[in-house]
């Protein structure tokens, strides 16, 4: 790789291996990405591949739990704004394709994960919809870069009074 990094995200897209974000040897946040071209055996640097989110710090949750590939497209969940974004490869920018239907920003990303499942995105999270107790919710959508407002389908798991650590572990394992 061209840049040393740790706590980064990695994924496979367009027959290339990508790494994105992370922290360098000086503990600075990285916004660049890199992709490995298996045919040429070369790492290519992609400047500013991820936006520098003001709420992201060295000690906050890293983006790896908030990225997923669906149909060879990279999606990113910006937790503070609840926006789902898609990466536009042709011009190295992101565009909003919708907003998550549940409140997740209170936990600053803890207990939240975004995963791909076939041609769908799955969001597993906890929410304080019925304050002061929390609920575990799974949301599904079929995203596309052409959409500007994805339709989410919500599965509600009401498990009030149960141990939240068990559910957080389930989210981390997903």
N, C-alpha and C positions, 0 to 999 in steps of 0.2 A: 504494500500500500504506500501511497505518497505521504500520508499523515499518520502519525502514531495516534491511537485513540483507544479509549476503554468506555464501557457503559454505552455502547452504540447499538444500533439496530442493524439487523442483517436480513436480507430477503433475496429471493431469486425471481427475476423478471426479465423478459425479453432474452432469454437464454444467457443471461449474465448474472453474476453475483454482485449484489449491492451492499455497501455499508453506508450508514447515514448517521449524522449527529455524533453524540458522545462528548468525551472530555479529553483534551490533549495532555501532554506530560506536565504542563504548567497549570493544570486544572481549569483551563479556559474552555467554555462551551464551544463546540464546533457546529457550524451550520452547513458545512460542506458535506458532500457525499462522494463516494467513489464507486466505480463499477469495474469488475474484472471481466475482460473479454477473453474467453477461453480459446478462441481461434487464434488470436494474436498474442496471447499470454502477456497482457499488459493491463495495468491499473490505470484508469482514466479518472481524473479529478473533476468533480461537478461542483463548481462554486455555488454557495447559497442555495443548496438543494432544499433545505428546510428553513422556514422562516424563523427568525430569532424571536421567539415568544417571550415577552417581558416577564411573564410569571414563571418561566423556567429558570431554575438556579442549579448550581452544582449539587445541592442537597435535595432537590425536588425529584419527583418521579421523572424518569427518562421516557422518551417517546416510544420505546420498544413495545410497550403494552397497548399503545394507541395507534399502531400501524397494522395494516393488513393488505394483502394482494387479492383482488378479485378480478378474474378475466384479464390478467396481465396488466392491471391498473393498480397503482399505489394509492391507498386511502389512509387518511390521518384524522384522528379525532382530537380537536383542540379543546381540552377539558374546560378551561375558564369560560370560553364563549359557547361551548356545546356544539360548535360547528363541525360537520363532517366535510373534509376537503379531499379533493382528488388532485394528484400531481399530473400536470400537463407536460409530458416529456419533450414535446417539440419546442417549447419556449421556456422550460425550467421555471414554471410558476405553479401556483396552487389556485384552485377555484373552489368555492363553497358549493356543495351539492345538497345540503340540507342541514338540519339541526336535530340533535338527539331529543326525543320527546320527554325525557325525565331529567330531574335536577341531579347533576353529578359533580358540580363545581365545589360544593361544600367540603368534599373529602380530598380535594386537590389531587385526584387521580387514584387514591388508595381504594382498593376494592373495585376497580373498574378495569375491564379488559375488552379489547376489540379483536375479533378473530374472523377468519374467512371460513366458510363452509360451503363448498361448491361455488355457486354464483351468488351467494348471499354473504352479507356481513352479519355477525352476531355480536351484540353488545351485552355483556354480563356486568351488572353493577348493583350497588345498594343505593337506596334513596331514602330520604326522610319525608316521603309524601304524607304519611300519617304521623307527624311529629308527636311525641318524642321517640316513638319506636321506628325502626327502619325496616325496609322490605328489600328482598332480592328480586331483581327484575331482569328478564332477558328480552332483548329487542332484536328483531330481524328486519333487514331491508335488502332489496336487490338494487344495488347502486349502479350508476352509469355516469360517465363524464358529461353526457349530454343533458342530464337532469339538473334542475336547480332547486328541487325540493323532493328528496326521496321520501317514500312512504314507509313508515316504520310500523311493524306489527309487534305488539307488546304481549309477552307472557308474564303474568304476575304471580310471584311466589310469596304469599303472605306467611311468613314464619316468625311472627312476633314472639318475643320471649326466649328465642333460641340463642345460642352462643354465636356472636358475630365473627369470632375468630375462625370458626369452622367454614363459614361462607367465604371469608377472605382467602383462606387456603384453597378452596375450590376455584375461586377466580384466578389465583396465581397459577394453579395447575392447568387451567384451560388453555 
